[in-house]
Amino acid sequence: MKILLIRPPRIKNAISIGYLMYCEPLGLEMLSTILKPKNEIEIFDMIVDKQKLITKLKNYKPNVVGITSIGIDVEIIKKMSHLIKNFNSKIIIIIGGTQTFLDESVFFNKYIDHVVKYTNKNNISKLFYHINTNPPKINGIFSKINNFKGTKIQGYNEYIFPDRKSTKKYRKHYSYYDYQPVAIMQTSQGCSNRCNFCLRWKLEGHNERYFNFNSIKKEIKSINEKTIMIFDNDFLHEKKRLAKLCNFLEQEKINKNFICYGTVKSILKNKKEIERFSKLGLVSVLVGFESFNDKELKFYGNKNTNNDNFKANELLKKLNIKTYASFILNPNWNKKSFKKFRKNIKLFNADITSISPLQPFYGSSIYNKYKNRLIVPIHDYKSWNLGTVVIKPSKMKLSSFYFQILITIIYLNFVNKNFNSCLNIFIKNNPTTLKTGTIKILINYLKLYFIALKKGL
């Protein structure tokens, strides 16, 4: 059987972190691992590959098409499914990914045959065993033949050793901020921090579940790329695991760059282990500092203080580890709030800073707090992209809020950087990440500003 696994193209006008980084479609690579022994598999990464979908269908002639999804992809996936069925109504269409875990029902329509809420070896193998007949109800899968009724058994995605050979032709394009090419991997699921705005711990669980360490070692050794991004919610969380990893890197003489997510709490708690890791390849840590205001931090469910944020940032600098800092733009800010934020950014002086207007995703702990102030419907999927202002600002007009965002982006990327930093990002750096990404984000914010201004908002 010929199976085409697709990552949809990037939404053109969406303000997405994907402009600054995009990595291998790990979920599709895991599916390839499960299905490859008995099928012919091809991954079609439409973020990289500019071939038209209809052309790919004509050339490859798949029996089954699987499409991975994130929230902003909902409408384009529906259009793709329509196109595929019009091309050949016998093609079986399966949708999975992050969006289906959050709300599988958005894909219940006549063009889609199966919606996978969560993936494991067992349910995928069972689905494909029955793929040409009428499958029974399968845990985690909703099939059109069963009127999209499931078993109601809850579960999580299983981490399966990815088939990285399946994306060989695309791998040189995968990047993470200023590193390219980059491979990604995961060593745990879940997060005990449980920030109020975050959905990921609701997707993976509210406590850390650590993967078998022998599997982790095997995966690291199998990766060809020089740089590995470990996308655990907080890879620096556990002292003993960090020590174990460092022992492995030393013993096997692994020479890699490592990027990971880390929290302020973990950075301050595990100083010695992080220092050792920095000597064995840790080059960058992505940290959600979120705010310079203690009251805002408490509201977000972040258990740190502004003072803690500065201490963690200084420690990373001392260890020569790049800080990728992220902050939330609060809808209750006024002009003075933005000015104060920019002043603090200058003092903080992270290597790279990203900003996002607060988005209370449906299902998050703060959704009910803001649902009556939403100016973007929850079903306007492309706007829930971590970039669009979706909450009505309380102390300024929407257009003024967007104007302040524009000023802040310009400040972050030009005013607050010395000449060499600007040169590195906009001339020396690879074109698929910071250079073109920052410009595209700036252009899209300009569009949103003028749209709001034209509407008098």
N, C-alpha and C positions, 0 to 999 in steps of 0.2 A: 504494500500500500504506500502511496506517495503522500507525504504529509508536509504541508508548508506552514511554518511557524512564523508569525509576523509581529514585529513591533511597529506600531503606527507612526506616521511622520509627525514631526513637531507641529503644534498649532501655531500658525504664522504670527498672529498678533498677541498671543498670550505672553504675559510677563512671567517667565519661568526660570528657576535656577538651572534648568537644562541648557540655557544659553551659556552658562559658565562652566558646565561640566556635563558630560553624559558618559555612562559606562555600559559595559556589556549587558545584554538582556539576560540576566542570570536565570530567571524563571524559565525562559525558553531553552536555555542550555541544559537545565535540569530535566525538562521534558524530553529533550533529545537523548539524554542518558537512559531514560526509562524506555523510550520507544524505538531507539535505533536498532537494537538486536533483531527486530522482526519487521522493520519498515525502512523505507527510504525517506530521509529527513533533510529538509533544507530550511535554514533560518533566513528570513528576508527582513533585514533591519532598515526600515524606511526612513530613519533619521539620517543614516549614512547613505544608503542606496537610493539614488534619485530615479531609478527605473519606475515606470508607472505600474500600478497594481494590475491593470488589465493585461499589460505586456507580460508580466511575470506569470499570470494565470495561463495565458496562451502558450508560453514557452515551457512551463513546468508541468501543467495539466495535473494538479493535485486532486486526490480523492477527498482529503480532509484539509481544512484550513483552521489553524488555531491562532487566536489573536490575544496578546496580553494587553492589559488596560491599566491606566491610572485615571484619576478623576476627570482631568481635563480632556481625556480622549473619548468620552462617551458618545458624543454626537458623530465624530468622524468614524468611529467603529460601526455605528449603526449604518452610516452611508456606505462604508466598505462592505458590510454584510449584504446590503441590498445589491451592490454592484456584483459581488461574487455570485449570488443566487441568480441574478439576471444573466450572468455569463454561463453558468451551468447550475441548474437547480438541484443536481444530484450531489454537488459538493457538500460535505458535512461541515458545518461551522461550529467551532467551540470557542467560547470566550472565557478568559481567566484573568488573574492579576489582582492588584490591590483594590481596584474599584469593586470587583465582584465580591470580595471579602466584606467590604463595607456595606454594599447594597447590591445583591445579585439581581434584584427584580428589574433594574433599569434596562436589562438586556433581554427581558422576556418578550420576544416578538416573533413574528412568523418567519423571519429570515435566519434566526439563530436556533441551532438544534440543541446545544448543550451549554450550560453556564456552570463553570467550576468555581465554587466558593473558596475552597481550599484544596491543596494538592498534596497527595502522598503517593507512594509507589502502588499501594493497594487499589485506591479508587481509580487512578488513571489506567492501570492494567486491566481492571474490571470493565471500565468504560470501553476500552478498545477491543476487548474480547467480544463485546456485544455490539460493536460499532455499526455493523451492517445488518443488525437485526433490531429488535425492540429491547433496549436495555432495561433492566429492572431499576427500581429506585436504589441509588448508590449514595453512600454517605458523602456529603460535600458537593454533590452534583445535582443540578436541576435540568431535566430533559423535557423538551417540547412534547415528546411522545407521551410523557406522564403529566402533561399539563403544567409543567414546571413545578411539580410538587416534589419535595425532598423528604429525607428521612428524619429531619429535625435533630440529627446527631451533630453536635458542635465539634470543631476541630481546628487545628492550626496547620499552616504549610510545613511540610517536612523539608528539611534541608538535605538535598541530594547532591552528591558529587557532580558538579557541572561538566558537560561535554564542551570544553573550550575550543576543541577542533572545529565544532560546528559554526563558529564565528570567525574562523581563521582569516577570511578575506576582509573582515571589518576591523580587526583588532588594533591596527595601527592608529585608528581614529579615536579610540576610547580614551577619555581624558578626565582629569579631576583638577579643576582650577589650573595651576601652572605645571602640572605633570602630565606627560603623554609619551608613550601609551601607558595605560593603567589597567590592571586586573582588579576585580573586587571579589571579596569573599566574606563569609560570616562565620563567627565562632560561637555565638550565643543568640538566643532570642529572649524577648521580654525586657521589661525595664521597671525597676522598683521606684524610680523617681516620680513617675506619674504626673508630669506637668499638666496643668488644666487645659492648655490649648492643644496638646499633642494627641494624635490618634494612634501613633505607632504602638504604644504599650497596650492599647485596646486591641490592636491587630495581633500582637504577639504574646500578650500576657503581662500581668502586673508584677511578675518576679522574673529574675534572670534564670534561664535554663541553659546550661553550658553543654556544648557539643563534646563528643569524645575527643580527647587530645591527640590520640594517634591519627585520627582522621584529619585533624587540623594540620598536623605535621606533614602528612601525605599530600594534602592540598597545596601547602606552601611550596613544597619541593617540586610539585608538578607544574607550577606557574612559570612561564617563560619571561613574562614582563619584569622589568627592573623594579617597577613600583607596584605595590599592593595596597589597595584601600580596604581596610577592615571596617565594615559598616554596622557592627554591633551598636546598639543604642549607647553603650558606654563601655568601650573595650578596656578602659583603665580601671574598671570597677573593682577587680579582685586581685589583691596583692599576690596570693600564691600562684595564680594563673600567669601573671606577668613574670614572676620569677621562673616559672616552668618554661615559658616561652623563651626567655633570655638564655636559659641553660641550653635549650634546643638550638637556638641560633648560634651560640658559641661552639657547641659540640659539632654541629654540621657545617660550620663555617659558611652560613647563609649570608649572602651579600645582596641585600634588597633595601629599597626605600619603603618605609611603612607610613601610611596615613591612617588615622582612626578618629572616631568620635570619642570625646571624653567630657566629663562634667567637671565643674569647678571643685566639687566635693572630692571626687576621686583624685584629681591632680594634687590637691593639698594633702590628701590622706596618704598617697603612695609616692612620695617624693623620691625616695631612694630607688625604687623599682623603675620609675620613669626615667631617672637619670641614667640608670644602667641600660634601659631600652634605647635611650637616645644615642648611646655609643654603639648600638647594634643595629641601627637603621631607622629609628623613629625620627621622621623629618617634619611632620606636620600633624597638628591636632585640631579638629573642628570642635569648637566649644560654643554651646548656646548660652551666652552670657545674658541675653534677653533685654536687660535694662540696667541703667545706672541709678535707678530709684528703688530704694528698699521696699516701699509700699507696693510698687508695681511687681517686684520680684515675688513678694508674698502672694499677691493676687494670682500670678501665673502659676503658683504652686512650686516655684523655684525656692529651694530651702537655703539659698546662699544670700549673702549681703553684697552690697556694692564693694565694700572693702575686700571681701573674699575674691570677687572678680579681679580686682587689681592685683592681688597677691598671686593668683593663679597665672595671670598673664605675665607677670614679672618672672615667675619661676620658669615658664616655658622659654622666655627670652634668655634667661640666664643659661639655660641648657641648650641654647641655639636651636630650639624647635620652633618652627613657624606656627603662629597662631592664626587660624581661620575663625574669626569671631562673627557670630550672628546676633542681631538685635531685632527687637519688635518695636514697630512704630505704633504707639497707643492712640486710639481714636479720640481720646480726651485731651490730647496735646493741643496747645496753642502755639503761636509763633515763637514765644519765649522758650517753650519746651524744646522746640526744634533747635534753636540757637544753643541752648544749654547742652543738648545732645551732641551737637557738632563740636562744642568745646571739650566735652568729655572724650569724644572720639580722638581728638588731637592728643589729649593727655594719655589716653590708653595706648594708642599707636600700635594696634595689631597689624600683622603683615597683610592680611586681607580681611575686609569687613563687608558683610552682606546685611542688608536690611529688608524687612518684610512688614507690611501693614498687618496688624492683628487680624487673623481670619478664624472665626469660631466655627470650625467645621461641624456639620451635623453629626451628632454622636459624641462630640467632645464635651468635657465637663463644663465648659463655659458657654455652650451654645444657647441655653435658655436665658442666660444673662443678657445676651445681645440680640436675640431673635426678633425683637420688636424694633430694633434699629437697623436691620439689614436693608441695604439699598440695592442689593443684588440677590435675586432668587436663588435658592439652594440648587435648583435644577438648571441654572445657567453655568453648566459645568466648566466651560473654558475660562470663566472668570475666577473660579476658586483655584488659583494657581500660585498662591503665596506672594503675589505681587499686586493684584488689584485691590483697591480700597472697597471693601464690601460692607463696612459698618459706617453709618452716617457720623461724620465728625461732630463733636458736641460744641467745639469752641471756635470753629472756623468753617467757611464754605468748603465744599468738596474740591473745587478748583484751587483754592488756596492751599489745601492739604497736599494736593498733587504738586503744586508749585514748590512747596517746602521739600517734598521728596526729591524733586529735580535738583534743587539747590544742594541737598545733602549728597546725592549721587555724584554731582560735579565736585563737591568738596572732597568726598572720599577718594575719588580717582585722579584728581588733578591738584587741587589746592593743598590738600593734606599730605601730599607725597613730594619727596624731593625729586630732582631731575632724573637721577639714576633709577628710581622706582618707576617713574612714568615710562622711561625708556625701556625698562625690562618688560613691562606689561604691554605696552602698545607698539613696540617695535621688535624686540627680541623674542617675546613669548609666542608660542604656537598660535596659529590663527583660529583654531576651533574653540578656544576657551576665553580667556579674559579679554583679549583685544576686541574681537568682533562681538563677543557676548555682551560686554559692557555697553558698547555702542548701540546694539539692538535694544537692550533694556531701556537705555536713555531715550531712544526714538519712540518706543512704545509708551513710555510715560509721558512724553510730549504729546502724543496723540490723545491719551486719556485726559490730559490737562486741557487741551483745546476743546475736546468734546464736552467736558464739564463746564468750561467757560461759555461755550456756545449755548448750552442749555440753561445758563444762568444759575448753575448749582454751586 
